[in-house]
Amino acid sequence: MNRLGRVLMAGIGGGVLMCTAACSGSTGSGGDGAVKASAASSAARISVEPANGATEVKPGSGLKVSVADGKLTKVTVADQTGKQVPGALLPDGSGWAPSAGLAVSSRYTVHAEAADAKGTATATDSSFATLTPAKEAGPHDNIADGSTYGVGMIVRLEFKEDVKDRAAVEKAVSFETSDGAPVKGHWFNNRWIDFRPETFWKSGSKVTVHYRLKSVEVAPGVYGGIDSDQTFTVGRDKRSTVDAATHQMTVEKDGHVVETIPISTGATTPKSWNAYNGIMAVMERKESEVMDSTTVPGLEGDAYKHPVPHSLRLTSSGTYVHGNNWSDPSVFGHENVSHGCVGLQDAVGDKGDPNSPAGKFFADSIVGDVVTIKNSVGGPVEASNGYSGWNVPWSNW
């Protein structure tokens, strides 16, 4: 799983800009902002919040520039690197409002100019510093920048701390898709949100995820911690359908059936061996994976722990498409004998045979490929089990 990098800026205290003794006129917020005015004193009085010299300011506490008995004519706000905060004067000139948020661990300088009804100008300069977070939520996702995924890929963002302001997180995470497909998030708990479009991703499209969480307070005193961009490409459209009743798996590529593979999936009895029904997607690929029955609560039968070749994980609970190199070849296409997985014929050995049905299917599979199981006696797969959120209607997502 890809861990998002973090970039933290050292906190810098707010400085005070002093004017000359000849200055006169209005001041910044609290009367302690430096002022530059014309020789004739202006009636306009400029106010800036946060106050000049303020420190430990929360990025979301609000930046406000206003004027009484006059109109603002110019306002600029910039951080210590010179980067300006975008904003606009109100139509009546009574104030200025930023159109973007502030960043943590930053110092900002404000310069504001105004004129009274007679046109007499005044100006003020002030500065303040935002806080440096004492605690971060530690977000991490499941995508690697520059990688290629299947059309069923779900982008998962997890946090190490509880998120209280879900709306703030959703606003701070945006998706840019080359085909214009909208993407929405679905929370499964306070530390986990999955993202997907309404239907499977379009083959060949590019997706960029923009994380702007660094200066977002996701819970009281807890900040998101990262600003990052991750881009991935959607590969060919491969979808496989397992029919537990016919013991066959139909493989489609770009809308065309390219292969039908005999399989053996979850046995009818005992119940704990039933395969799930529903849409799943490959979560990870392992040339050999140790299957340990003791890690699956409630799994009946004799305990086992042995390496299984050509393993494609479909659920967090342990459903795989994998090579079966212990059953008689006559089983495939005729019986369901597995403990809930989808088994394809393979050769003896920890890594099986790359030319076996299992080996070839594995080699042609990538993370995010869709695998649907139908006609199993088992129940439906939970949306939270693996990348199975495709089973949730878009209206409920």
Buried (B, 14 or more C-beta within 10 A) or exposed (E): EEEBEBEEBEBBEBBEBEBEEEBBBBBBBBEEBBBBBBEEEBBBBBBBBBBBBBBEBBBBBEBBBBBEEBBBBEBBBBBBEEEEBEBEBBEEBBBBBBEEBBBBBBBBBBBBBBBBEEEBBBBBBBBBBBBBBEEBBBBBBBBEBEBBBBBBBBBBBBBEBEBEBEEBBBEBBEBEBEEEBEBBBBEBEBBBBBBBBEEBBBBBBEBBBBBBBBBBBBBEEBBBBBBBEBBBBBBBBBBBBBBBEBBBBBBBBEEEEEBBBBBBBBBBEEEBBBBBBBBBBBBBBBBBBEBEBEEBEEBEEEEEEEBBBBBBBBBEBBBBBBBBBEBEEEBBBEBBBBBBBBBBBBBEEEBBBBEBBBBBBBEBBBBBBBBBBBEBBBEBBBBBBBBBBBBBEEEEB
